């Protein structure tokens, strides 16, 4: 039996907690596909490009029984299960659920993106669920601090996730000011200033070459050659690809902005080969029933390709975007053009690539090199000097 890996994730979707079932889809004859369809009350999310069932311990047990022959990663569910065992009243009350539903509609009315609506609703619902026995009006800033200490710190959530939670809570406070929370006093932790991971040009070429699946190879080449975000790749429609003019129109990207990017000449033969072989109908890359492709599948095959290429550093689709920007800078492209190609709202965001580009760094001479060169040139030491013993 071929080995398949299944990942279970808990998400707030359709006004309820759901279990999303992720696996690499290879067609309707895929063995997992038929097993998923046998699950009771399973549903398909066109937005997430994934099957899901409503969250419950019974559903978790059913999933494990159904896929007992496969490897299942359910780490995202474990805390929730343990929490429910400790306190069976963890579920939101009818009043609290009504507030959360109204908050989701409020975000939609403010024209937040689907991703932001889902994330903010889930984060606030999780916070309210933690204080399920308390009235919303009794929640204070100290309640927020205790929640972060007991949940975010213990779960070892990232600083970015904590910042996202504070942002969600600030918006919720505007929507529901009856709580005792002072949004002005809520402080986001300082963002980590980590430099992005970047692949070398040689590693990029090798990564593309070792990817034998034509569809996967075209996706990797497209992300790198155009500097796409993963969401931009998933949402890219065929009508926005103009091969003759070597341009791609990215619609409604982050910040609701459109922009053009160029198609690399070297990518066009691979692009035509892929389009002619797979013949997608609406989107550049399509999943089940010509719907949008699953971003989780991109991450999985990219990880496998990196393993075949012998790349040990952690690589995600966004690493390819970072590499694209860094290589543009190293090739002498002005930061203003790079900002436009990446779709950055602020030049400060693009400036981070000046810290990882090698072009200018390699021009700086180490004081050790200068000292050795001066020593070799001195009249008193006419013999060649080496700091190596061999």
N, C-alpha and C positions, 0 to 999 in steps of 0.2 A: 504493500500500500504506500502510495506517495505521501510524504509527510506534509501536513498543512498546519498552520498556526492560526489560532483564533484569539482575538482580543475583545474583552467585554469592557464597556465604559458606561458609567452612569451619567446621564444628562437630563436636564429639565427641558422637556419638549412637549408641545401640545397640552400645556397646562398640567403636566404630571411628570413624575420621575420615570425615566425610561432606561432600559438596558439596550445599548447599541452593540450590534454584533459585527465586528470587522474581520474580514478575511480577504485574501487576494482572489479576485473573481476572474476566471478564465473561460467563461461560457456556461450555458445552461446545462451542459453535461458534467459540470463540476460536481463532485460528490457532496460537498458541503451545501451547495445551492439547494439540492433536493431535501436535505435534512432541515435547513432553515425553513423551507416552505411547509414542513411537517409540524412546526411549532404552533401550538394553539395561540390564536389572537395576535399572530405576528403581523407587522405592518411595514410598509416600505416608505422611507423618507427620501423624496426626490431631492430635497435641499442637501441632506447629509450623504446621499447616495449610499444608503445603508439600511439593512433590516433592523427592526427593534421590537421589543415587547415591553409592556408596562412593568416597572420595577416591583418585585416582591421576592421574598425568599423562596416561595414555591416556584417562581419563574426561573430563578437561579438554579435550583435543583433540577428542574426539567431540562435546562440548557446543558448542564453537566452530564445528565443521563443521555441526552441525545447525541452529544459530541464526545462521548467517553473515549472514543478511539483516537482523538486528536489532542494536541497540546492547547490548553486554554489559559490565557493570561487574564485573571480576574482581580488583579491587585487594586484596581480602581474602585472595586465594590467592597473590599474587606472592611474598611473603616465604617461604612454605612451599615453593614450587617452587624458588626460588633456594637455599634451605637444603638441599634434597634433592640438587640438582646438586653442591653443594660437598661433601656428605657423604652417600653412599648408605646409610650405616648409621644414619640418623636414626630409623628406626622403632624402637619399643620392642621389647626382647627379650621372649621368652615369659614369663620370670619377672616382668619389670617390668609387662607387660600383665596378668598374673594379679593383681599387687598393686593395679593401678588398678581392675580389675573388682571386687575385694574392697572397695576403698575406696568405690566407687559403691554397693555393697550396704550398707555400713556407714552411709552417709549416708541411704539409704532407711530403714534400721532406726531411725535417729534422728529420722525423720519430717521431714526437710528437704523443702522444696518441690521440685517437679520442676525448676523453673528453677535453683534453687540447686545441686541435685545435678548437673545438666548443666554449670553454670558451674564449680563447684569441681573436678569430675572433669577437665574440659578443661584448666583452669589448672595443676593438679598434673601431669597427663599431659604437658603442654607443657614443664614444668620438668624432669621426669624424662627426657623425650626429648632435651632439650638436653645432659644428662649421660648419654647412652645407653651410653657406654663405661665408666661408673663404677658401682660397686656402691652401692646405696642407703645402706649403712652408712658409706660414705666421704663422703657429702654433709654439709657443715657450714654454719654461718651465712655464712662467707665465700663458699661456693658460691652462696648466695642473693644476696649482694651483687653478685657478678660477673655472675650471670644478669640481674639487674635493670639493671646498667650496660650490658651488651651487647645486651639484648633490649628491655626496656621503654623505656630512654632513646633508643636508636637508632630504635625504631619510633614514638617520640613518643606512647606510650600515656599516657592521662590519669592523674592522681593517684588518681582513684576506682578505676580498673582495677587500679592497683598496690596500693591498700588491699585490694581484693577478693582479689588474689593472696595477700597476707600472711595474710588471714583464712582462706583455703583451706588454706594451708600449716600454720597453727596447728592446724586441725582434723585435717589429715593426720598431724601429729606426734603427736597423741593416739592416732590409729588405728594408726600405725606408729612407735612410739618408738625403734626400732632404729637410726634414722638418727643422725648426729652433730649434728643441728640442735637448738639450744636455743630452743624456742618462746617462752620468756619474754623472750629477748633480741631477738626479732623485733619491729621497731617499724614501725607503719604511718605513712606520711608524713602530715603534718597536712592535714586536709581543707580544700579551697578554700572560702572563705566568699563565694561569688558570689551576688549577688541574682538572684532568678528574673526571667526576661523576662515581661512582662505586656502584654496588649493592652488598649486602652481599651474602654469600653462601646460606643462608636460603631464601633470596628473590629470588635468581635464581631458586631454586628448586620449590618454591611456584609459580613462574611465569610460569614455564613449566607445572606444574600440573593443573593450572586453564585454560590453553590453550586447549580447547576441540577439536578443529579441528586438525586432525592427521597431515596434511601437515604443518600447522602453527607450531605445537609443534615440528616437526622434524627440521624445519628451525631454530627456536630459540635455540634448543639443539645443532644443528650443529655449529651455529655461536659462541656460548659460549664455547663449548667443544674443538673447534679447533682455536679459536681466529681469525676468518675470518674478513676481511673487507667485506662490503656489495657487492662490485664489484667482489670479489673473490667468494662469494657464488653464485652470478648470473651467473658467467662464468664457474663454476665448471661442468665438464663433468663426466658422469658415468664411462667412461674408466679410469679415474684417481683416482677412489675410489677402494682401495684394502682392502676388509673387512678381508680376511684371515691374511694378514700381519699387519692389523690395521694401515694402512697408507693412506694418501691422498696426491697426488701430486698437488700443486698449480702452474699452468703454467703462465708465463708472468705476474706476479703480478707487483705491483708498483716498478718502477725502472727497468722493464723488467727482473725481477729475478724469477727463479723457486725455490721452496722450498718444503720440506716435513713437514707434521704435523701428529700427532698421532690421532687415533680415540679412544675415551674413551670406555672402555669395557662396561660400563653401558649404553652407547648410542646405541650399536650394535642391541639389540632387537628392539628398536624403529626405527632404521634405516631400518632394514629388513622388519618390519611391513609396514613402509611407502612405500618402494620400491615395495613390493608385492601388496599393495593396489592401488597405483597410477600408477605404471608401466611407469615411464618416459622413453623416448626413447634415448635422447641425453644428456640433462642436468640433473643435480641432481634435480633441481626444474624448472618446465616448465610452460609457460603461454599459450597464444593462439597459436594453430597450432604447438605445441611442440617447440615453440620459447623460448627465454630467458624470465625469469620471470621479472616482473616489481618491481624495488626496492621500488617504492612508496607504493606498496601493502604491502611490508614487514613492512614499517614504520607504516602503518595504523593499521594492525592487532596487531603489537607489542604494540602500544598505547592502543588498546582496552584490550589486555591481562593485561597490567599494571593496568588499571582501575579496572579490575575484581580482581586483586591480592591486591588491596589497596595500590599500590606503587605510592606515590604522586610526587616523584622527576621526573625530565624530563629524559626520557629514549629513546635512539635511538639504532639502531643496533650497532653503534660504542661503546655504553656504555657496551654492552655485551663483546666486544673485550677488553675494558679497564678492566672490571671485571675479565676476563680470565687471563690477565697479572698480575694484582694485586694479585689474589689468588695464582698464581704460585709462586710469590715472597714470599707471606706469608707462603707457604708450604715449603720454604727453597730451591727452585730451583735457581741455579746460574743465574745471570743477563746475562751472555754470552749465555746460552741456551735459555733464554727468548727472547733475541734479535734475535736469529736464528729462533725461532718458529714464531715470529711476522713478520719477514722479514724486520727488520729495518736496514737501511744502516749504521747508526751511533749509537754507544752505548749511546750517549747523549740523544737520543730520548727515549731509554728504561729507562734511569735513572729517568724519571719523576715519574715512579711507586714507587720509593723508598720514595716519599713524601706522598703517599696515603696508603701504606701498613701498617697494624696495628701491625704486629708482633713485630717489634723493638720499636715502639712507646709505646706499652703496658708495655715494660720492664723498661721504664723510670718512676721513682717515682716522684710524685708531691711533691714540698717542703711542702705542707700542710700535706700530709700523713706522711712525715718524722717528721715534727714538732709534730704532734699528737702522733706518736709512741714514740718519745723521751720523751714527756711530761708524757705519761702513764707509762713509764719505770723508771721515776725518783723516787728516794726514798721519796721525799717530797710529792708526789701525788700518793698514792698507789691505789686509787679508779679508776675504769674505767672512762674514759672521752669520751664524744661524743660531736661533734659540732652540733648535731641535738637537738632540744628542745623537741622532742617527744620520 
